[in-house]
Amino acid sequence: MKRLYERLGAAEAAIAATLLVLMTALIFLGGVLRMAGHPINWSLDFATAFFAWACFLCADVAWRRDSLMAVEVLTRRLPPAAQRALRLANYFLIAAFLVYLVVMGAWLAWTSRARSFQGIPEISYSWVTASAVAGGALLLVTTVLKIRDELRGRGRPTAADDLL
């Protein structure tokens, strides 16, 4: 199961990087072609969709690697037991929010299935709103694994621990 999760993480990082490159290339291409007198109006629309997906995937990649920004000025002065309790409380708040995001994102994706994305009739707006569902689900899995590790006493060190 661990190997599957590691492969999922590697695939997720590769997809996120690809989406960021495609987004940048589309914006650049759109600008160059507009200057050449042949604008492609859909380039920004697709770049926006790629950005939505890339944001959620990159957030999960950073969350897996414990690379998100953290302000630990007060918490690192607390005793280890209090730090652990605060980390667990934080993880549970994050998990509750992510459950809400997945449920409401699924509802939004379902209700917007007939709506076209940026006026492009062949593409449903649900493809963009599904990024919240998929990204929220991936972030939720990562959060649940962090909770499990913390409860088993294998909490990961924070970035501030590296500085001390």
Secondary structure, DSSP 8 states (H G I E B T S, - for coil): -HHHHHHHHHHHHHHHHHHHHHHHHHHHHHHHHHHTT---THHHHHHHHHHHHHHHHHHHHHHHTT-S----TTGGGS-HHHHHHHHHHHHHHHHHHHHHHHHHHHHHHHHTTTSEETTEEEEETHHHHHHHHHHHHHHHHHHHHHHHHHHTT-----HHHHH-
